[in-house]
């Protein structure tokens, strides 16, 4: 179905206190990046956070149950963020930071032309 731009804007507004969070459109849905690390997906106007130990530790402290779901068919389960946490700017920001900080720095891929020039 694809996510609406208004929902993406709402999520970006909720995460506005985080450093350099950007949304990149992919196949009608969106991937969220912080410091170059993909930490979340927005699919069908739902927010999915990549599972990490740090994220799980934060979520277990909340009164709500942790729900895992597939953001798209054949995907591994991610944390599906409920409406209460979506409205909690501080909680959502804390979860986003904990998740992004727990992820490895992405490795820059060298292009084929760079490899040919080095040979």
Secondary structure, DSSP 8 states (H G I E B T S, - for coil): ----HHHHHHHHHHTTTSTTEEEEEETTEEEEEETTEEEEEEETTEEEE---HHHHHHHHTSSS--EEEESSTT--EEEE--HHHHH-HHHHHHHHHHHHHHS--------HHHHHHH-
